[in-house]
Amino acid sequence: MQNEMILAGFGGQGVLLIGKMLAYAGMKEGKEVSWLPSYGPEMRGGTCNCTVVVSDKPVGSPVVKSPNIMIALNRPSLDKFEPSVRPEGILLINSSLIDRKAERKDVDVLYVRANEVAIECGSPKAANMVALGALVGKTGMVGVESVKAAIAKTFEGKEKIIQLNYKALERGVAIGKGEAQ
């Protein structure tokens, strides 16, 4: 199975970070992966996105024009990338910041209150981890323990941050599985 994704939001939301963690988790499980970041010159506050491919076969190209999965952490990202999601794909929308519903009726839409859940977990900065967890819970494309290993490696020596991100990830997984809101 090959999952081709676009993860998008504002700079500073941790979009590139969760894309990289997803790729690392896939690598840890022996899958073929690619991660390709893209961001505007504004950096923090500007738009950014990345493409991630996680596959059980070699990845031919890191370029994704028609993803089967998309995470939109802000409204401009949803507006830009929603039309490109393949029919029957998955569209994960951060309903904390996006004030509209999906226009597509031919995709599976998951609304996640990523910012509110992150605050409940202890920090608004963990909204990206909630979204990542929801994706992992919904798809099962990589294991939760593999993502936790990527978190631990990324934030090595920062135990409070690691624990916060684990909590946000786990809440997201529960949302993705339909076990929580």
N, C-alpha and C positions, 0 to 999 in steps of 0.2 A: 504494500500500500504506500502510495506517495502522497504526502500532504504538502501542498504549496500554499504558503501563507503570506499575507501582508499584515503587519502590525503597525499602527499609525497613531500619532497624537502630537502634542506640543513637545518641543524640546524641554527637558527637565522632568517629564512624566515617567521616565525610565523605560521608554519603548524599546530603545536599542538594547538596554540591559536585559529585559525579559526575552528578547529575540535571541541574544547570545546565550542566555541560560537554557533556553529550549534546545538550541543547537548542541550545547555541551551535554545536556541530558540525553539527547539522541545518540551522540558519540559514545557516551558511557555505556549505552545499551548495544553498541555495535552497529548502529544504523548509519546510513549514509546521510550527510547533512550539508547544508550550505547556509550561510548568513551573509546578507549584503545590506549594509546600512546606507541610508540616504537622509541628508538633512540640509536645511537652508543655511545661509550665512549668518542668520540671526542667532543661532544656537538656542540658549534657554529662552523659551517663549515662542520661538519660530517653529515651523512645522518640521516634523521628522517622521521617517518610517523605515522599516526594514523588511526585507523579504527573508523568509526562512523556509527551507525545504527539509523535511524529515522523511526518509524513504528506506525501504528495505532493498532497493536497487541503486546502482550508481546514479548520481544526480548529473543530468546533462548540462544544466545551466542554472546559475543562481538567480537569473532574471525571471520574475513571476509577473505575468501580465493579466492572467485570469486565475486568481487564487480560488481554492476550494474552501479556504478559511480566511476570515478577516477579523481583526480586533480593531475597533475604533474607540479610542479613548477621548476624542473630542469631536465636535460637530463638523469642523472643516474636513477632518479625515473621513468621516462617514459620507459627507457630501461628495468628496472626491473619489473614494474607492468603492462605495456600495455598488455602482453599476457594473464593476468589473468582476464581482464574485460570481463564480459558476453557478448555474441552476443546481439546486439541491445541496449547495454548499452551506457553510455555517458562518453566520454574522454575529459577532459578539459586540454588543453596544454598551458603553459605559453610560448608563442612564442617569448617573449623578450629574454629568456635565452636558449630556446631549438631550436637547429639549424637543426631539421629535422621534416618532416611531420609524421603523424601517419602511421604505417604499416598496421593497421587493416582497412578493408573495410566494416566490419559488425557491426561497432559501429558509433554512432553519435559523430563527433569530433567538438569541439568548440575551436578555437585558440583565445587566449586572450593576448594582448600586456600588460600584467599586470604591468611590471616595468615602461614602458613609460607612461601609464595612471596614475600610482601612482605619478610619477614625475610631471605630469600635474596637479595633485590634490594638490601637495605641498610637498610630501616626498616619496622617493623611498621605505621607510619602509612600506608603505601602499599597496604594491603589493599583499599581502595576502588578504587584504580586497577587492581589485578589483576582485580577483579570487573567493572569497566567494560570492560577489555580483553577479558575472556572473552565478555561480551555482544556486543561489536563483532565479535569473531572468529566467534562462533556465528551471528549474524544478518546481518552486513554492512549493517546499516541506515544506517550512516554510515561514512565512510572513516577509516582510522587517522590519516591526515595531518590531517584536519579536527579530530580529537580532540587531536592534538598541538598544533595551532594554539591550541585552547582552553586547553590546559595552559600553553603559553608565555605567553599573554595573562594568565592568572590569576596566574601566579607570575613575572611580568616582573621582571627584575633579580635573581632568585634562581636562578642557573644550576645549583647543586648540586641544588636541589629539582626543577627542571625535568628534569634528566637522570635523577634517581631515578624520577620519575613516568613518564618515557618508558620506562625499563627495565621497570617494573612493568606498564605498559600493554601493552608488547610481549610479555611473558611471558603475560599474560592472554589476549591475542589468540591466541597459540599454543595455549593450553589450549582456548579456544573452538573453534578449528579442529580440535581433536583431534590436534595435533602434539606436545603436551607434556602433562605431568600437573601 
